[in-house]
């Protein structure tokens, strides 16, 4: 009897794995088709860049072709290295 129950349980686990695999595939397809697809299509048709890096840098920014601000240099010793701020 115990062997039969173990076989039934293992068979059920195989069936459940197949069902959840199918369900995940359907769910991901729905998310892609109705979530990511329209957004990508809208972005492609609008041809608008979200991050415009071609404009001139703001006042006080480096003009070396980068948008990074230089970090202020500070003294590093044993006491300051122990504190993150």
C-alpha positions, 0 to 999 in steps of 0.5 A: 500500500505504501509503495502504491501511495509513493508512486501516485505521489511521484506521478502527481508531482510530474503532472503538477510540474507540467501544469505549472510549466504550462501556466508560467509560459502562458502568464509570461506570454500574456505579460509580454504581449499586453505589457511590454509589447505595447510600450516597446511599440509606442517607444519605437513609433514616438522616436523620442529619447528618454535620456537626452545626452546630446544637449550642452552640459549644465552650468558648472559641469565638466565639458570633457565629454562626460556627465559625471561630477568629480568627487571632492577630495578628502583626507583619508586616515585611519580614523576617517576610514573607519566611518563611512560618512 
